[in-house]
Amino acid sequence: MEDNSRPQFRLSRLVRTSSSEIYVIWDGDSRVGQVHLHYAHDVIHAAVLLEVDLTTSEEEDLLELIDEDIVSSYMPSFEREDFLVSMFRAEEISSFSYASTDLDDFGEEDEDEED
């Protein structure tokens, strides 16, 4: 029998550059946090910013997902001593952008035009 009480994490990429990536961490429809990855030659630095409390087992599951889904494509599994992770408890208190349109508003104009 499957344990549905455990988080089913998934990662959604926000940003990718030649030397870094940022992913939102989801558990179903709930945002759990973000992971910021920085690639520095043979070393990968990860900052995991958690917005919710996780058990040690859940943290391990999340790190395994990050490793399998992202890090393994960049670094062979036998070099794990070069994958450095710092975990933080974080809270988003605000968001700012110079964009002339709020990102949440994308798509609303299209719906208005169809009416």
N, CA, C and O atoms as a GROMACS GRO file, in nm:
protein
  460
    1MET      N    1   0.084  -0.119   0.000
    1MET     CA    2   0.000   0.000   0.000
    1MET      C    3   0.088   0.125   0.000
    1MET      O    4   0.186   0.133   0.074
    2GLU      N    5   0.053   0.221  -0.083
    2GLU     CA    6   0.131   0.343  -0.096
    2GLU      C    7   0.099   0.439   0.019
    2GLU      O    8  -0.016   0.454   0.059
    3ASP      N    9   0.205   0.505   0.071
    3ASP     CA   10   0.189   0.602   0.179
    3ASP      C   11   0.163   0.740   0.118
    3ASP      O   12   0.255   0.805   0.070
    4ASN      N   13   0.037   0.784   0.120
    4ASN     CA   14   0.001   0.913   0.061
    4ASN      C   15   0.028   1.031   0.153
    4ASN      O   16   0.014   1.146   0.111
    5SER      N   17   0.067   1.005   0.277
    5SER     CA   18   0.094   1.115   0.370
    5SER      C   19   0.232   1.176   0.347
    5SER      O   20   0.259   1.288   0.392
    6ARG      N   21   0.320   1.104   0.278
    6ARG     CA   22   0.454   1.156   0.250
    6ARG      C   23   0.449   1.249   0.131
    6ARG      O   24   0.375   1.225   0.036
    7PRO      N   25   0.527   1.355   0.135
    7PRO     CA   26   0.530   1.448   0.022
    7PRO      C   27   0.573   1.378  -0.107
    7PRO      O   28   0.658   1.290  -0.106
    8GLN      N   29   0.513   1.420  -0.215
    8GLN     CA   30   0.552   1.376  -0.349
    8GLN      C   31   0.614   1.497  -0.418
    8GLN      O   32   0.547   1.568  -0.494
    9PHE      N   33   0.742   1.520  -0.391
    9PHE     CA   34   0.809   1.640  -0.440
    9PHE      C   35   0.823   1.639  -0.591
    9PHE      O   36   0.840   1.534  -0.654
   10ARG      N   37   0.815   1.758  -0.650
   10ARG     CA   38   0.850   1.778  -0.790
   10ARG      C   39   0.919   1.914  -0.800
   10ARG      O   40   0.899   2.001  -0.716
   11LEU      N   41   0.999   1.929  -0.903
   11LEU     CA   42   1.078   2.050  -0.923
   11LEU      C   43   1.035   2.119  -1.051
   11LEU      O   44   1.013   2.054  -1.153
   12SER      N   45   1.023   2.251  -1.044
   12SER     CA   46   0.983   2.330  -1.160
   12SER      C   47   1.088   2.440  -1.179
   12SER      O   48   1.105   2.526  -1.093
   13ARG      N   49   1.158   2.437  -1.293
   13ARG     CA   50   1.267   2.533  -1.315
   13ARG      C   51   1.213   2.673  -1.338
   13ARG      O   52   1.121   2.694  -1.418
   14LEU      N   53   1.272   2.771  -1.267
   14LEU     CA   54   1.240   2.912  -1.286
   14LEU      C   55   1.342   2.980  -1.376
   14LEU      O   56   1.306   3.057  -1.466
   15VAL      N   57   1.470   2.952  -1.351
   15VAL     CA   58   1.579   3.022  -1.419
   15VAL      C   59   1.692   2.924  -1.446
   15VAL      O   60   1.722   2.836  -1.366
   16ARG      N   61   1.753   2.943  -1.563
   16ARG     CA   62   1.873   2.864  -1.595
   16ARG      C   63   1.972   2.956  -1.664
   16ARG      O   64   1.937   3.025  -1.761
   17THR      N   65   2.095   2.958  -1.614
   17THR     CA   66   2.204   3.030  -1.679
   17THR      C   67   2.314   2.929  -1.710
   17THR      O   68   2.297   2.809  -1.686
   18SER      N   69   2.424   2.976  -1.762
   18SER     CA   70   2.534   2.884  -1.793
   18SER      C   71   2.599   2.827  -1.667
   18SER      O   72   2.667   2.725  -1.673
   19SER      N   73   2.578   2.892  -1.551
   19SER     CA   74   2.643   2.844  -1.429
   19SER      C   75   2.550   2.829  -1.310
   19SER      O   76   2.596   2.807  -1.198
   20SER      N   77   2.417   2.841  -1.332
   20SER     CA   78   2.326   2.826  -1.218
   20SER      C   79   2.185   2.794  -1.263
   20SER      O   80   2.150   2.811  -1.380
   21GLU      N   81   2.106   2.745  -1.169
   21GLU     CA   82   1.964   2.718  -1.193
   21GLU      C   83   1.888   2.743  -1.064
   21GLU      O   84   1.943   2.730  -0.954
   22ILE      N   85   1.761   2.780  -1.078
   22ILE     CA   86   1.672   2.795  -0.963
   22ILE      C   87   1.546   2.715  -0.993
   22ILE      O   88   1.488   2.726  -1.101
   23TYR      N   89   1.505   2.634  -0.897
   23TYR     CA   90   1.385   2.553  -0.909
   23TYR      C   91   1.291   2.582  -0.792
   23TYR      O   92   1.336   2.607  -0.680
   24VAL      N   93   1.161   2.579  -0.819
   24VAL     CA   94   1.062   2.581  -0.712
   24VAL      C   95   1.037   2.436  -0.675
   24VAL      O   96   1.028   2.349  -0.762
   25ILE      N   97   1.025   2.410  -0.546
   25ILE     CA   98   0.998   2.275  -0.495
   25ILE      C   99   0.850   2.268  -0.460
   25ILE      O  100   0.799   2.351  -0.384
   26TRP      N  101   0.780   2.170  -0.515
   26TRP     CA  102   0.637   2.152  -0.493
   26TRP      C  103   0.608   2.020  -0.424
   26TRP      O  104   0.678   1.921  -0.445
   27ASP      N  105   0.504   2.019  -0.344
   27ASP     CA  106   0.443   1.897  -0.291
   27ASP      C  107   0.296   1.908  -0.332
   27ASP      O  108   0.218   1.976  -0.265
   28GLY      N  109   0.260   1.842  -0.441
   28GLY     CA  110   0.126   1.860  -0.497
   28GLY      C  111   0.113   2.003  -0.547
   28GLY      O  112   0.194   2.049  -0.626
   29ASP      N  113   0.009   2.074  -0.499
   29ASP     CA  114  -0.013   2.214  -0.537
   29ASP      C  115   0.049   2.312  -0.439
   29ASP      O  116   0.037   2.433  -0.456
   30SER      N  117   0.116   2.261  -0.337
   30SER     CA  118   0.174   2.347  -0.233
   30SER      C  119   0.322   2.370  -0.258
   30SER      O  120   0.398   2.276  -0.281
   31ARG      N  121   0.362   2.497  -0.254
   31ARG     CA  122   0.503   2.532  -0.268
   31ARG      C  123   0.575   2.500  -0.138
   31ARG      O  124   0.532   2.543  -0.030
   32VAL      N  125   0.682   2.427  -0.148
   32VAL     CA  126   0.761   2.385  -0.032
   32VAL      C  127   0.883   2.475  -0.015
   32VAL      O  128   0.929   2.496   0.097
   33GLY      N  129   0.936   2.526  -0.126
   33GLY     CA  130   1.054   2.611  -0.118
   33GLY      C  131   1.120   2.624  -0.253
   33GLY      O  132   1.057   2.608  -0.357
   34GLN      N  133   1.249   2.654  -0.250
   34GLN     CA  134   1.330   2.670  -0.372
   34GLN      C  135   1.465   2.604  -0.351
   34GLN      O  136   1.512   2.588  -0.239
   35VAL      N  137   1.525   2.566  -0.463
   35VAL     CA  138   1.663   2.520  -0.460
   35VAL      C  139   1.740   2.603  -0.562
   35VAL      O  140   1.700   2.616  -0.678
   36HIS      N  141   1.852   2.659  -0.516
   36HIS     CA  142   1.940   2.739  -0.600
   36HIS      C  143   2.068   2.658  -0.620
   36HIS      O  144   2.137   2.625  -0.523
   37LEU      N  145   2.100   2.627  -0.744
   37LEU     CA  146   2.219   2.548  -0.777
   37LEU      C  147   2.319   2.636  -0.849
   37LEU      O  148   2.284   2.710  -0.941
   38HIS      N  149   2.444   2.627  -0.807
   38HIS     CA  150   2.552   2.705  -0.868
   38HIS      C  151   2.663   2.609  -0.908
   38HIS      O  152   2.719   2.537  -0.826
   39TYR      N  153   2.694   2.610  -1.038
   39TYR     CA  154   2.795   2.520  -1.094
   39TYR      C  155   2.928   2.593  -1.104
   39TYR      O  156   2.941   2.693  -1.174
   40ALA      N  157   3.027   2.542  -1.031
   40ALA     CA  158   3.160   2.603  -1.029
   40ALA      C  159   3.262   2.497  -1.067
   40ALA      O  160   3.323   2.432  -0.981
   41HIS      N  161   3.281   2.479  -1.196
   41HIS     CA  162   3.373   2.380  -1.252
   41HIS      C  163   3.335   2.241  -1.204
   41HIS      O  164   3.235   2.186  -1.251
   42ASP      N  165   3.411   2.182  -1.112
   42ASP     CA  166   3.386   2.046  -1.067
   42ASP      C  167   3.305   2.039  -0.939
   42ASP      O  168   3.289   1.930  -0.883
   43VAL      N  169   3.253   2.151  -0.891
   43VAL     CA  170   3.178   2.155  -0.765
   43VAL      C  171   3.040   2.215  -0.790
   43VAL      O  172   3.026   2.310  -0.866
   44ILE      N  173   2.940   2.157  -0.727
   44ILE     CA  174   2.806   2.213  -0.732
   44ILE      C  175   2.767   2.255  -0.591
   44ILE      O  176   2.772   2.175  -0.498
   45HIS      N  177   2.727   2.381  -0.577
   45HIS     CA  178   2.679   2.433  -0.450
   45HIS      C  179   2.527   2.445  -0.460
   45HIS      O  180   2.475   2.501  -0.557
   46ALA      N  181   2.456   2.393  -0.360
   46ALA     CA  182   2.310   2.402  -0.358
   46ALA      C  183   2.266   2.470  -0.229
   46ALA      O  184   2.314   2.437  -0.121
   47ALA      N  185   2.174   2.564  -0.243
   47ALA     CA  186   2.109   2.625  -0.128
   47ALA      C  187   1.962   2.586  -0.138
   47ALA      O  188   1.892   2.626  -0.231
   48VAL      N  189   1.916   2.508  -0.040
   48VAL     CA  190   1.776   2.466  -0.036
   48VAL      C  191   1.706   2.554   0.066
   48VAL      O  192   1.740   2.555   0.184
   49LEU      N  193   1.607   2.630   0.019
   49LEU     CA  194   1.532   2.724   0.103
   49LEU      C  195   1.394   2.664   0.126
   49LEU      O  196   1.309   2.668   0.037
   50LEU      N  197   1.371   2.611   0.246
   50LEU     CA  198   1.245   2.545   0.278
   50LEU      C  199   1.148   2.642   0.344
   50LEU      O  200   1.185   2.713   0.438
   51GLU      N  201   1.026   2.645   0.295
   51GLU     CA  202   0.921   2.730   0.352
   51GLU      C  203   0.833   2.654   0.450
   51GLU      O  204   0.747   2.713   0.515
   52VAL      N  205   0.854   2.523   0.460
   52VAL     CA  206   0.778   2.438   0.551
   52VAL      C  207   0.876   2.348   0.625
   52VAL      O  208   0.989   2.327   0.581
   53ASP      N  209   0.832   2.295   0.737
   53ASP     CA  210   0.915   2.201   0.812
   53ASP      C  211   0.903   2.063   0.749
   53ASP      O  212   0.793   2.017   0.719
   54LEU      N  213   1.017   1.998   0.730
   54LEU     CA  214   1.020   1.862   0.679
   54LEU      C  215   1.090   1.774   0.780
   54LEU      O  216   1.176   1.820   0.856
   55THR      N  217   1.054   1.647   0.780
   55THR     CA  218   1.125   1.552   0.864
   55THR      C  219   1.261   1.524   0.800
   55THR      O  220   1.284   1.558   0.684
   56THR      N  221   1.350   1.464   0.875
   56THR     CA  222   1.481   1.429   0.821
   56THR      C  223   1.466   1.336   0.702
   56THR      O  224   1.538   1.350   0.602
   57SER      N  225   1.374   1.242   0.710
   57SER     CA  226   1.350   1.149   0.600
   57SER      C  227   1.300   1.223   0.476
   57SER      O  228   1.342   1.191   0.365
   58GLU      N  229   1.211   1.320   0.494
   58GLU     CA  230   1.160   1.399   0.381
   58GLU      C  231   1.270   1.484   0.320
   58GLU      O  232   1.276   1.501   0.198
   59GLU      N  233   1.358   1.540   0.404
   59GLU     CA  234   1.472   1.615   0.352
   59GLU      C  235   1.562   1.526   0.268
   59GLU      O  236   1.608   1.567   0.162
   60GLU      N  237   1.585   1.404   0.314
   60GLU     CA  238   1.667   1.309   0.240
   60GLU      C  239   1.601   1.274   0.107
   60GLU      O  240   1.670   1.263   0.005
   61ASP      N  241   1.468   1.255   0.106
   61ASP     CA  242   1.395   1.227  -0.018
   61ASP      C  243   1.410   1.343  -0.116
   61ASP      O  244   1.432   1.322  -0.235
   62LEU      N  245   1.399   1.465  -0.065
   62LEU     CA  246   1.412   1.584  -0.149
   62LEU      C  247   1.552   1.593  -0.208
   62LEU      O  248   1.568   1.620  -0.327
   63LEU      N  249   1.655   1.572  -0.127
   63LEU     CA  250   1.793   1.578  -0.177
   63LEU      C  251   1.818   1.469  -0.281
   63LEU      O  252   1.891   1.490  -0.377
   64GLU      N  253   1.757   1.353  -0.260
   64GLU     CA  254   1.772   1.245  -0.358
   64GLU      C  255   1.707   1.285  -0.491
   64GLU      O  256   1.763   1.258  -0.597
   65LEU      N  257   1.591   1.349  -0.486
   65LEU     CA  258   1.524   1.396  -0.608
   65LEU      C  259   1.610   1.500  -0.680
   65LEU      O  260   1.627   1.494  -0.802
   66ILE      N  261   1.664   1.596  -0.605
   66ILE     CA  262   1.750   1.699  -0.664
   66ILE      C  263   1.871   1.634  -0.730
   66ILE      O  264   1.910   1.670  -0.841
   67ASP      N  265   1.930   1.538  -0.661
   67ASP     CA  266   2.046   1.468  -0.713
   67ASP      C  267   2.010   1.392  -0.840
   67ASP      O  268   2.079   1.404  -0.942
   68GLU      N  269   1.903   1.313  -0.836
   68GLU     CA  270   1.866   1.230  -0.950
   68GLU      C  271   1.818   1.312  -1.070
   68GLU      O  272   1.854   1.282  -1.184
   69ASP      N  273   1.736   1.415  -1.045
   69ASP     CA  274   1.674   1.490  -1.154
   69ASP      C  275   1.762   1.600  -1.213
   69ASP      O  276   1.747   1.635  -1.330
   70ILE      N  277   1.855   1.653  -1.134
   70ILE     CA  278   1.932   1.768  -1.182
   70ILE      C  279   2.082   1.741  -1.178
   70ILE      O  280   2.148   1.746  -1.281
   71VAL      N  281   2.134   1.713  -1.061
   71VAL     CA  282   2.279   1.705  -1.042
   71VAL      C  283   2.341   1.592  -1.122
   71VAL      O  284   2.450   1.608  -1.177
   72SER      N  285   2.274   1.477  -1.131
   72SER     CA  286   2.330   1.362  -1.203
   72SER      C  287   2.354   1.391  -1.350
   72SER      O  288   2.442   1.330  -1.411
   73SER      N  289   2.278   1.484  -1.408
   73SER     CA  290   2.300   1.517  -1.548
   73SER      C  291   2.424   1.605  -1.567
   73SER      O  292   2.476   1.618  -1.678
   74TYR      N  293   2.470   1.665  -1.458
   74TYR     CA  294   2.585   1.754  -1.464
   74TYR      C  295   2.711   1.687  -1.411
   74TYR      O  296   2.821   1.712  -1.462
   75MET      N  297   2.696   1.603  -1.310
   75MET     CA  298   2.811   1.546  -1.241
   75MET      C  299   2.792   1.395  -1.222
   75MET      O  300   2.687   1.353  -1.173
   76PRO      N  301   2.890   1.314  -1.261
   76PRO     CA  302   2.879   1.169  -1.239
   76PRO      C  303   2.858   1.136  -1.092
   76PRO      O  304   2.910   1.204  -1.004
   77SER      N  305   2.782   1.031  -1.066
   77SER     CA  306   2.745   0.997  -0.928
   77SER      C  307   2.863   0.963  -0.838
   77SER      O  308   2.851   0.975  -0.716
   78PHE      N  309   2.975   0.921  -0.893
   78PHE     CA  310   3.089   0.885  -0.808
   78PHE      C  311   3.162   1.007  -0.753
   78PHE      O  312   3.254   0.991  -0.672
   79GLU      N  313   3.125   1.128  -0.793
   79GLU     CA  314   3.191   1.249  -0.747
   79GLU      C  315   3.105   1.327  -0.648
   79GLU      O  316   3.110   1.450  -0.648
   80ARG      N  317   3.029   1.261  -0.564
   80ARG     CA  318   2.934   1.328  -0.476
   80ARG      C  319   2.999   1.412  -0.367
   80ARG      O  320   2.932   1.497  -0.308
   81GLU      N  321   3.126   1.392  -0.338
   81GLU     CA  322   3.191   1.477  -0.238
   81GLU      C  323   3.202   1.621  -0.289
   81GLU      O  324   3.232   1.712  -0.211
   82ASP      N  325   3.177   1.642  -0.418
   82ASP     CA  326   3.182   1.776  -0.477
   82ASP      C  327   3.042   1.837  -0.494
   82ASP      O  328   3.027   1.938  -0.564
   83PHE      N  329   2.942   1.777  -0.431
   83PHE     CA  330   2.806   1.831  -0.429
   83PHE      C  331   2.781   1.880  -0.287
   83PHE      O  332   2.759   1.800  -0.196
   84LEU      N  333   2.784   2.012  -0.269
   84LEU     CA  334   2.774   2.073  -0.136
   84LEU      C  335   2.637   2.136  -0.119
   84LEU      O  336   2.596   2.218  -0.201
   85VAL      N  337   2.566   2.098  -0.012
   85VAL     CA  338   2.428   2.143   0.009
   85VAL      C  339   2.416   2.213   0.144
   85VAL      O  340   2.464   2.163   0.246
   86SER      N  341   2.352   2.330   0.142
   86SER     CA  342   2.314   2.400   0.266
   86SER      C  343   2.163   2.413   0.265
   86SER      O  344   2.105   2.458   0.166
   87MET      N  345   2.100   2.374   0.376
   87MET     CA  346   1.955   2.384   0.386
   87MET      C  347   1.919   2.496   0.482
   87MET      O  348   1.979   2.509   0.589
   88PHE      N  349   1.820   2.577   0.442
   88PHE     CA  350   1.776   2.690   0.522
   88PHE      C  351   1.625   2.684   0.541
   88PHE      O  352   1.553   2.634   0.454
   89ARG      N  353   1.579   2.734   0.652
   89ARG     CA  354   1.435   2.757   0.674
   89ARG      C  355   1.410   2.900   0.632
   89ARG      O  356   1.472   2.992   0.686
   90ALA      N  357   1.320   2.922   0.536
   90ALA     CA  358   1.301   3.055   0.478
   90ALA      C  359   1.154   3.092   0.470
   90ALA      O  360   1.066   3.006   0.478
   91GLU      N  361   1.129   3.220   0.455
   91GLU     CA  362   0.994   3.271   0.438
   91GLU      C  363   1.000   3.386   0.337
   91GLU      O  364   1.076   3.481   0.355
   92GLU      N  365   0.920   3.376   0.231
   92GLU     CA  366   0.915   3.485   0.135
   92GLU      C  367   0.829   3.595   0.195
   92GLU      O  368   0.712   3.574   0.226
   93ILE      N  369   0.889   3.713   0.211
   93ILE     CA  370   0.814   3.824   0.271
   93ILE      C  371   0.765   3.923   0.167
   93ILE      O  372   0.672   3.999   0.194
   94SER      N  373   0.826   3.923   0.048
   94SER     CA  374   0.776   4.006  -0.061
   94SER      C  375   0.847   3.966  -0.189
   94SER      O  376   0.944   3.889  -0.188
   95SER      N  377   0.797   4.018  -0.299
   95SER     CA  378   0.855   3.991  -0.429
   95SER      C  379   0.855   4.122  -0.507
   95SER      O  380   0.761   4.201  -0.494
   96PHE      N  381   0.957   4.145  -0.587
   96PHE     CA  382   0.969   4.271  -0.659
   96PHE      C  383   1.016   4.245  -0.800
   96PHE      O  384   1.096   4.154  -0.824
   97SER      N  385   0.967   4.323  -0.895
   97SER     CA  386   1.011   4.316  -1.034
   97SER      C  387   0.996   4.452  -1.098
   97SER      O  388   0.904   4.527  -1.065
   98TYR      N  389   1.086   4.485  -1.190
   98TYR     CA  390   1.075   4.607  -1.268
   98TYR      C  391   0.981   4.589  -1.387
   98TYR      O  392   0.955   4.684  -1.461
   99ALA      N  393   0.930   4.467  -1.406
   99ALA     CA  394   0.841   4.440  -1.519
   99ALA      C  395   0.720   4.532  -1.513
   99ALA      O  396   0.668   4.560  -1.406
  100SER      N  397   0.676   4.579  -1.631
  100SER     CA  398   0.561   4.670  -1.635
  100SER      C  399   0.431   4.598  -1.606
  100SER      O  400   0.332   4.663  -1.572
  101THR      N  401   0.429   4.466  -1.619
  101THR     CA  402   0.309   4.387  -1.592
  101THR      C  403   0.340   4.287  -1.483
  101THR      O  404   0.447   4.226  -1.482
  102ASP      N  405   0.248   4.270  -1.391
  102ASP     CA  406   0.263   4.170  -1.286
  102ASP      C  407   0.262   4.033  -1.353
  102ASP      O  408   0.175   4.005  -1.436
  103LEU      N  409   0.356   3.947  -1.318
  103LEU     CA  410   0.365   3.815  -1.379
  103LEU      C  411   0.238   3.734  -1.360
  103LEU      O  412   0.206   3.652  -1.445
  104ASP      N  413   0.165   3.756  -1.251
  104ASP     CA  414   0.041   3.684  -1.227
  104ASP      C  415  -0.068   3.727  -1.323
  104ASP      O  416  -0.168   3.656  -1.339
  105ASP      N  417  -0.051   3.843  -1.389
  105ASP     CA  418  -0.153   3.894  -1.480
  105ASP      C  419  -0.142   3.836  -1.621
  105ASP      O  420  -0.233   3.857  -1.702
  106PHE      N  421  -0.032   3.764  -1.653
  106PHE     CA  422  -0.019   3.708  -1.787
  106PHE      C  423  -0.136   3.616  -1.815
  106PHE      O  424  -0.175   3.536  -1.731
  107GLY      N  425  -0.190   3.628  -1.932
  107GLY     CA  426  -0.303   3.544  -1.971
  107GLY      C  427  -0.436   3.611  -1.951
  107GLY      O  428  -0.531   3.580  -2.023
  108GLU      N  429  -0.447   3.703  -1.856
  108GLU     CA  430  -0.575   3.771  -1.830
  108GLU      C  431  -0.614   3.860  -1.947
  108GLU      O  432  -0.733   3.869  -1.979
  109GLU      N  433  -0.517   3.927  -2.012
  109GLU     CA  434  -0.547   4.013  -2.126
  109GLU      C  435  -0.602   3.930  -2.240
  109GLU      O  436  -0.696   3.971  -2.309
  110ASP      N  437  -0.543   3.811  -2.261
  110ASP     CA  438  -0.590   3.723  -2.367
  110ASP      C  439  -0.735   3.684  -2.344
  110ASP      O  440  -0.815   3.680  -2.437
  111GLU      N  441  -0.769   3.654  -2.219
  111GLU     CA  442  -0.907   3.617  -2.186
  111GLU      C  443  -1.001   3.734  -2.209
  111GLU      O  444  -1.112   3.714  -2.259
  112ASP      N  445  -0.958   3.858  -2.174
  112ASP     CA  446  -1.041   3.976  -2.194
  112ASP      C  447  -1.064   4.003  -2.343
  112ASP      O  448  -1.174   4.044  -2.382
  113GLU      N  449  -0.961   3.980  -2.425
  113GLU     CA  450  -0.971   4.006  -2.568
  113GLU      C  451  -1.070   3.912  -2.636
  113GLU      O  452  -1.134   3.949  -2.734
  114GLU      N  453  -1.083   3.789  -2.582
  114GLU     CA  454  -1.173   3.692  -2.640
  114GLU      C  455  -1.319   3.727  -2.615
  114GLU      O  456  -1.405   3.682  -2.690
  115ASP      N  457  -1.349   3.806  -2.512
  115ASP     CA  458  -1.488   3.838  -2.478
  115ASP      C  459  -1.551   3.932  -2.575
  115ASP      O  460  -1.668   3.968  -2.560
   0.00000   0.00000   0.00000
